[in-house]
Amino acid sequence: MMLLMLQSVVSLILITLGAVCSIKDSRISLAVSILALVIALPVAAATQLFMYVLLVVAIGILTIFSMSVKENQMSGVDYSLVALIALITIYIAYTNDVAFILAAFVIASVPTYALVFAGDRPMVDVALKYIVFMVLATVLFIIGTLMLTFSSKAGDPTLYTLGFVMLILGLGMEVGCAPMHEWVPDVFSAADPLPLSVIASITKIVPFVAAYKIILLTELPQLSNLTIFVAFIAVISMFTGNIGALTAKETGRILAYSTVANMGYVIATLSIVTSKNYLYLAFAGALLQLIVNAFGKASFFASIKTNGNSRPLMYLLALSFIGLPPLMGFWSKFFILTSLVGAGLVWLAFLLIVNSAISIPYYLRIARNLAGDTVPGKVTAIALVASAAMLITLIPPNWFVSVAKMIIGGV
């Protein structure tokens, strides 16, 4: 633990120095931010969380590079903010302290308030709409957590129910689950694609890990009756996202609604938190789905910025989102479906399969819209790394269930 604390302090110092030095040259911040993430790997190598840390570091570096596709008024500082989000995504896996979990939730969200203003065409009205929703989401999540913590000690079922509902509403608003998704289509279609590559990708991981940990730390018998509320939120989000994406025309708006659908798949796993036999499998599926979303969205939005990318890479990423075996997107949905069926929620598993089928046409349309004959460059390299990540599950990723158990097993 001392080594982890030392490494975190060094990383934070590097990130701060990089942001300061970016005033002179943004490339300094780029190099220092990447270094701050890479030095997390030796510490994680001695633990069973190494693969999780490696994937988060890869997502962080990929997202930093996507931000560097085109310079903006925040170039340099934005790299440091992304590195900070990635670091907090790593550290939340190591803690079960409610105060730190809440701090991680806030730290992962607040940097995006500045990032949404980045880019060469910042839109103040859209940015303000995003910030208002995020502040409200944070308030709901924090109040819900405090109510759950107090009621779990006091044994108050009414207060526990209210706290759980508030936490789920805050989580849904933060990540863009329907029906709390009103900000998503407008922001994704109007804001600059490069900051969106952050908002749509790596920032989605911490809220779900935080929600899992808090719910398990404060569990009362009433939880089993409340999970049906989460299941219905998941269904609404899946259908709203997929139908919205089918009818949308602009690529950015399609990706917005696909995010709503993906968050529906992930939040569905919270409906079986009381089923201890399938909890780790469900969390592994949720985490893999978030990783697929992070790699894919970072590449897709960078490709929108440059008006296209490599045709084979765009189709490979699209097929992973669809769930073609043995790509990572298949295994994430397979884990989720298996856990839902095992926990007795066959109806929810069936609806997830239906929604996955609905998503096929618009993911192929995204690939077709972004595919082109491009000269190899930074954006192609980003898509190549993202596509390579989708291929690491050519061998069934049973090891990821062990990673999931390490993250929430001690709760």
C-alpha positions in Angstrom: 0.0 0.0 0.0 2.9 2.4 0.8 4.3 1.8 -2.7 0.9 2.5 -4.2 0.7 5.8 -2.3 4.2 6.8 -3.3 3.5 6.1 -6.9 0.2 8.0 -6.8 2.0 11.1 -5.3 4.7 10.9 -8.0 2.1 10.6 -10.7 0.1 13.6 -9.4 3.3 15.7 -9.2 4.2 14.7 -12.8 0.6 15.6 -14.0 0.8 19.0 -12.3 4.2 19.8 -13.7 3.1 18.7 -17.2 0.1 21.1 -17.0 2.3 23.9 -15.9 4.9 23.3 -18.6 2.2 23.0 -21.3 2.2 26.8 -21.3 5.6 26.7 -23.0 5.1 23.5 -25.0 2.1 21.1 -25.0 4.3 18.2 -26.1 5.9 18.3 -22.6 2.5 17.7 -21.0 1.8 14.9 -23.5 5.0 13.1 -22.6 4.7 13.7 -18.9 1.1 12.6 -18.7 1.9 9.3 -20.5 4.8 8.8 -18.1 2.5 9.4 -15.1 0.2 6.6 -16.3 3.0 4.2 -17.3 4.6 4.2 -13.9 1.4 2.8 -12.4 2.2 -0.5 -14.2 5.2 -1.7 -12.1 3.2 -1.3 -8.8 0.2 -3.2 -10.3 2.5 -6.0 -11.7 2.7 -7.4 -8.2 -1.1 -7.7 -7.9 -3.9 -9.5 -9.6 -5.2 -6.2 -10.9 -2.4 -5.8 -13.4 -4.6 -6.5 -16.5 -7.2 -4.0 -15.3 -4.5 -1.4 -14.7 -2.9 -2.2 -18.1 -6.2 -1.7 -19.9 -7.0 1.5 -18.1 -3.5 2.9 -18.9 -3.9 1.9 -22.5 -7.3 3.7 -22.6 -5.8 6.7 -20.9 -2.9 7.0 -23.4 -5.2 6.3 -26.3 -7.6 9.1 -25.2 -4.6 11.5 -24.6 -3.5 10.8 -28.2 -7.0 11.3 -29.5 -7.1 14.8 -27.8 -3.8 15.6 -29.5 -5.1 15.0 -33.0 -5.7 18.7 -33.3 -4.4 21.5 -31.1 -6.8 23.7 -29.1 -6.7 26.5 -26.6 -6.4 23.9 -23.8 -3.7 21.7 -25.4 -1.4 20.4 -22.7 -3.8 21.0 -19.8 -6.3 18.6 -21.4 -3.7 15.8 -21.5 -3.1 16.3 -17.8 -6.8 16.2 -17.0 -7.2 12.9 -19.0 -4.2 11.4 -17.2 -5.9 12.4 -13.8 -9.1 10.7 -14.8 -7.2 7.6 -15.8 -5.2 7.5 -12.5 -8.4 7.8 -10.4 -9.9 5.0 -12.5 -7.0 2.9 -11.5 -7.0 3.8 -7.8 -10.7 3.3 -7.2 -10.1 -0.4 -7.8 -7.9 -0.6 -4.7 -10.2 1.0 -2.1 -13.4 0.2 -0.2 -13.5 3.4 1.7 -16.7 5.3 1.1 -15.1 8.7 1.4 -12.4 7.9 -1.2 -15.0 6.3 -3.5 -17.0 9.5 -3.4 -13.8 11.6 -4.0 -13.0 9.4 -7.0 -16.4 9.9 -8.4 -16.1 13.6 -8.2 -12.5 13.7 -9.5 -13.4 11.6 -12.5 -16.3 14.0 -13.4 -15.1 17.5 -12.6 -12.2 17.6 -15.2 -14.8 17.1 -18.0 -16.4 20.4 -17.0 -13.3 22.0 -18.5 -12.8 19.5 -21.3 -16.2 20.2 -22.8 -15.0 23.7 -23.5 -12.0 22.4 -25.4 -11.7 22.0 -29.1 -11.8 24.4 -32.0 -15.6 25.0 -31.8 -16.7 25.1 -28.2 -20.4 25.8 -27.8 -21.1 27.5 -24.5 -24.8 26.6 -24.4 -24.1 22.9 -24.9 -21.2 23.0 -22.4 -23.4 24.7 -19.8 -26.1 22.1 -20.3 -23.6 19.3 -19.8 -22.2 20.9 -16.6 -25.6 21.5 -15.1 -26.6 17.8 -15.6 -23.2 16.6 -14.2 -23.5 18.8 -11.1 -27.0 17.5 -10.5 -25.9 13.9 -11.1 -23.0 14.3 -8.6 -25.3 15.8 -6.0 -27.8 13.0 -6.3 -25.1 10.3 -6.2 -23.4 11.8 -3.1 -26.7 12.3 -1.2 -27.8 8.8 -2.2 -24.5 7.4 -0.9 -24.8 9.3 2.4 -28.4 8.1 2.9 -27.4 4.5 2.1 -24.5 4.6 4.5 -26.5 6.1 7.4 -29.6 3.8 6.8 -27.4 0.7 6.6 -26.1 1.4 10.1 -29.5 2.5 11.5 -31.4 -0.2 9.7 -33.9 2.2 8.3 -35.6 0.6 5.2 -37.4 3.7 4.1 -34.3 5.9 4.1 -32.4 3.0 2.4 -34.9 2.8 -0.4 -34.8 6.6 -1.0 -31.0 6.6 -0.9 -30.8 3.7 -3.4 -33.2 5.4 -5.8 -31.2 8.7 -5.6 -27.9 6.9 -6.2 -29.2 5.1 -9.2 -30.7 8.3 -10.7 -27.4 10.1 -10.1 -25.5 7.3 -11.7 -27.9 7.2 -14.7 -27.6 10.9 -15.2 -23.8 10.8 -14.9 -23.3 8.1 -17.5 -26.3 8.9 -19.8 -28.8 6.2 -19.0 -32.4 6.7 -20.2 -34.6 8.3 -19.1 -31.9 10.6 -17.5 -30.1 11.0 -20.8 -31.4 14.3 -22.1 -28.0 15.9 -22.2 -26.4 13.1 -24.3 -27.7 13.6 -27.9 -27.3 17.4 -27.8 -23.8 17.3 -26.4 -22.5 14.4 -28.5 -23.8 16.0 -31.8 -22.8 19.6 -31.1 -19.6 19.6 -29.0 -16.2 19.1 -30.5 -15.5 15.3 -31.2 -12.1 15.3 -29.4 -13.3 16.2 -25.9 -16.2 13.9 -26.5 -13.7 11.1 -27.0 -13.0 11.6 -23.2 -16.6 12.2 -22.0 -17.9 9.1 -24.0 -15.1 6.7 -23.0 -12.9 6.6 -19.9 -15.2 8.7 -17.7 -17.9 6.0 -17.7 -15.8 3.5 -15.7 -15.5 5.1 -12.3 -19.2 5.8 -11.7 -20.1 2.2 -12.2 -17.3 0.8 -10.0 -18.2 3.4 -7.4 -21.9 2.4 -7.5 -21.0 -1.4 -7.2 -18.8 -0.8 -4.2 -21.2 1.5 -2.4 -24.2 -0.7 -2.9 -22.3 -3.8 -1.7 -20.9 -1.9 1.3 -24.3 -0.7 2.5 -26.4 -3.7 1.6 -29.6 -4.4 3.5 -32.2 -7.1 3.0 -34.4 -4.6 1.2 -31.9 -4.5 -1.7 -33.3 -7.6 -3.3 -36.7 -5.9 -3.7 -35.1 -2.7 -5.2 -33.1 -4.4 -8.0 -36.2 -4.6 -10.2 -36.1 -0.8 -10.3 -32.6 -1.1 -11.8 -33.8 -3.7 -14.3 -36.5 -1.4 -15.6 -34.1 1.5 -16.0 -31.8 -0.8 -18.0 -34.6 -1.9 -20.3 -35.7 1.7 -20.9 -32.1 2.8 -21.6 -31.5 -0.1 -24.0 -34.6 0.5 -26.1 -34.3 4.3 -26.0 -30.7 4.1 -27.1 -31.0 1.6 -29.8 -34.2 3.0 -31.3 -32.8 6.5 -31.1 -29.6 5.4 -32.9 -31.6 3.6 -35.6 -33.5 6.8 -36.4 -30.6 9.2 -36.0 -28.8 10.4 -39.1 -25.7 12.3 -38.0 -22.8 10.0 -36.9 -22.2 11.9 -33.6 -25.9 11.5 -32.7 -25.9 7.8 -33.5 -22.9 7.4 -31.2 -24.8 9.4 -28.5 -27.7 7.0 -28.6 -25.4 4.0 -28.8 -23.8 5.2 -25.5 -27.3 5.3 -23.9 -27.9 1.7 -25.0 -24.4 0.5 -23.8 -25.0 2.1 -20.4 -28.3 0.2 -20.3 -26.4 -3.1 -20.8 -24.0 -2.2 -18.0 -26.6 -1.0 -15.5 -28.6 -4.2 -16.1 -25.8 -6.0 -14.2 -26.7 -4.1 -11.0 -30.0 -5.9 -11.0 -28.2 -9.1 -9.7 -26.0 -7.6 -7.0 -27.8 -9.8 -4.4 -27.0 -13.0 -6.4 -23.6 -13.8 -4.9 -23.0 -16.8 -7.2 -23.1 -14.6 -10.3 -22.1 -11.2 -9.0 -18.4 -11.4 -10.1 -19.4 -12.6 -13.6 -21.9 -9.8 -13.9 -19.3 -7.2 -12.8 -16.7 -8.7 -15.2 -19.2 -8.3 -18.1 -20.0 -4.7 -17.1 -16.4 -3.8 -16.8 -15.5 -5.4 -20.2 -18.4 -3.6 -21.8 -17.2 -0.3 -20.4 -13.7 -1.0 -21.7 -15.1 -1.9 -25.2 -17.0 1.4 -25.1 -13.9 3.4 -24.0 -11.6 2.0 -26.7 -14.3 2.2 -29.4 -15.6 5.7 -28.7 -12.2 7.2 -28.4 -11.4 5.9 -31.9 -14.8 6.7 -33.4 -14.8 10.3 -32.2 -11.2 10.9 -33.3 -12.2 9.6 -36.7 -15.1 12.0 -36.9 -12.7 14.8 -36.3 -10.6 13.8 -39.3 -13.5 12.8 -41.5 -12.8 9.1 -41.7 -10.4 6.3 -40.9 -9.2 2.9 -42.0 -12.2 0.8 -43.4 -11.1 -2.5 -41.9 -10.5 -1.0 -38.4 -13.8 0.8 -38.4 -15.7 -2.4 -39.2 -13.7 -4.4 -36.7 -14.7 -2.0 -33.9 -18.3 -1.9 -35.1 -18.4 -5.7 -35.0 -17.0 -5.8 -31.5 -19.8 -3.4 -30.4 -22.3 -5.7 -32.1 -20.9 -8.7 -30.2 -19.3 -10.8 -32.8 -17.3 -13.7 -31.3 -14.5 -13.8 -30.2 -14.1 -10.0 -30.0 -14.2 -8.3 -26.6 -17.7 -7.0 -27.2 -18.9 -10.6 -27.5 -17.4 -11.7 -24.2 -18.7 -8.7 -22.3 -22.3 -9.4 -23.4 -21.8 -13.2 -22.9 -20.7 -12.6 -19.3 -23.7 -10.3 -18.7 -26.2 -12.6 -20.3 -24.9 -15.7 -18.5 -25.1 -13.9 -15.1 -28.6 -12.7 -15.8 -29.8 -16.1 -16.8 -28.1 -17.7 -13.9 -29.7 -15.2 -11.5 -33.2 -16.0 -12.9 -33.6 -12.8 -14.9 -34.2 -14.6 -18.2 -36.6 -11.9 -19.4 -34.0 -9.3 -19.0 -31.4 -11.4 -20.8 -33.8 -11.9 -23.7 -34.4 -8.2 -24.0 -30.7 -7.6 -24.1 -30.3 -10.0 -27.0 -33.2 -8.3 -28.8 -31.5 -4.9 -28.3 -28.1 -6.3 -29.5 -29.9 -7.4 -32.7 -31.4 -4.0 -33.1 -28.0 -2.4 -32.9 -26.5 -4.3 -35.9 -27.7 -1.9 -38.7 -26.6 1.3 -37.0 -23.2 0.0 -36.0 -22.6 -1.0 -39.6 -23.7 2.4 -40.6 -21.2 4.1 -38.3 -18.5 2.0 -39.8 -19.6 2.8 -43.3 -19.8 6.6 -42.5 -16.3 6.7 -41.0 -14.6 4.3 -43.4 -12.4 5.7 -46.1 -9.1 5.5 -47.9 -6.9 7.3 -45.4 -3.2 7.9 -45.3 -1.7 6.2 -42.2 -1.4 8.7 -39.4 -2.2 9.4 -35.7 -5.9 8.7 -36.0 -5.2 5.4 -37.8 -2.8 4.4 -35.1 -5.5 5.2 -32.5 -8.0 2.9 -34.3 -5.3 0.2 -34.7 -4.6 0.1 -30.9 -8.4 0.1 -30.2 -8.9 -2.7 -32.7 -6.0 -4.7 -31.2 -7.6 -4.4 -27.8 -10.8 -6.0 -29.2 -8.6 -9.0 -30.2 -7.1 -9.8 -26.8 -10.1 -12.0 -26.1 -9.4 -14.4 -28.9 -8.6 -16.7 -25.9 -11.7 -16.7 -23.6 -10.9 -14.1 -20.9 -11.7 -16.1 -17.8 -8.9 -14.2 -16.1 -11.1 -11.1 -16.2 -13.6 -12.7 -13.8 -10.7 -13.0 -11.3 -9.9 -9.3 -11.9 -13.5 -8.4 -11.2 -13.4 -10.5 -8.0 -10.3 -8.6 -6.8 -12.0 -5.2 -7.4 -15.2 -5.9 -5.5 -14.5 -9.2 -3.7 -13.3 -7.5 -0.6 -16.3 -5.3 -0.2 
